[in-house]
Amino acid sequence: MDTELASMLGAASRAARVRMGLTQADVAERIGMASEVYGRLERGHMLPSVQNLRRLCVVLNVPPHELLGLGEGFTAPPPVKEKAAAKHREDDTPEMRRLMRSLRKLTSVQLKLMNLVASAMHHKKK
């Protein structure tokens, strides 16, 4: 592995992620990678596959030359119209995204129970 390239790519990925206000888990989920693996990528301990590099460029809206430390002669891939390219909402905070990731892992029965708890908390506030 080219450690210099891995370090450069990791630092550029982190900078782009922070600029976008995303967590490592957010980016990992959007490119279909475990958050622990994405963390290793950002720390410069690994290089992504070509497919994951492209996904990373699309999700972070960064041209590949920026991640790879190349010149200005390259452009970012066109945005993909899918879940990863969804518009950011005002309530799209790291806490909300973390909660949504947790909720997606629940069974339908657990989800119904969480909905009852949330409804009870909401009505109690009023």
N, C-alpha and C positions, 0 to 999 in steps of 0.2 A: 504494500500500500504506500502511496505517495503521502507521507505525513504532512509535507508543506501544503499540498493541495487540500488535504482533509482539513487542516487547520484554517486555511483561507476560506474554504467553502462553509465550514461551521460558523466562523465569525460573521461572514456575510449573511448566512441564513438567520442567525440570531439577531443581527441588526435589523434585517427586513421584518422579522417577526415582531420585534419590539416596536418598530415604527407603526405596524398595523394594529398594535394593541392586543396581540394574541398570545396565548400561553403555549408552551411546548405541546401540551396535550391537545390543544385546538388544532395546531398544525398537523400533528401526528394523525389525528382522527381524519382530517380532511384529505390527507394523502394516503390513508390506509396503512399506517405503520403504528406499531406499538410505541407509546410515549417514551418508554425506557430506551428503545432503539433510536428514536429521534433525538433524545438527549445526548446519546453517544455521538450522533452525527454532529450536533452543534458543538460538542466539546472537541471535535476534530479527531475522534477515535475511530471513525469509519467513513467510507465513501458510499453514497447511495447508488443504487442501480440506475441505469439510464432512464427507465420508466419513472422511478421515484424522483430523479432529478428533474424531469419534465413536470411532474405533478407539483413539485416544490416551487418551480418557477411560476406555474400558473396560480397556485394558492397564495404565494407571497407577492405576486405581481412584480416579479423581478426578472430582468432579462438574464439568460444563461451566462453571458459574458461577465456579469457582475458577480455571480456565484463562483465562477471558475477563474476569475482574475485575468480575463482576457481583455483585449482592446474594445473600442466602442463600435466595431463593425458588425455587431450582432444585435438582434432584436428579440424581445420576449415572445414566446408563443402566444397565439391569440387566446383570449379568455374563453374558457369552456363554460357553456350554459348547463350547469348542474348544481347540485346542492352546495358544493365547495365555493361556487361563485355567487351565492345568494347575497342579496343586499344586506348591509349591516343595519340593524335596528338600534334605536336609542337604548333599549334595555338589553342589548347584546353585550353583557359584561362577562368577565372571566368566571364570576360566581354563578351566573345563569347558565353558561355553557357547561361548567362542571356539574351543576345540578342536572342538566339535560342528559349528559353522558351517563350519570348514575341512574336516572329514570329509565333510560333505554335498556338497561340491563335487567330490569325487574320483570317478573311474570305479570300476566294480566291481573291476577288476584292481588298481587302486591301493589300494582299500579292503581287499582280501584281503592285499596286501603289508603294509599298516599293521597289520592284525590279527596277522600273523605276527611282526612286529617287537614289538608290544605283548606278545604271548605269550612271546616270548623274553626280554624285559625282566622280565616278571613271574616267570618260572621262575628267572632268574638271581638275583633277590632272595632266594629261599628258601635 
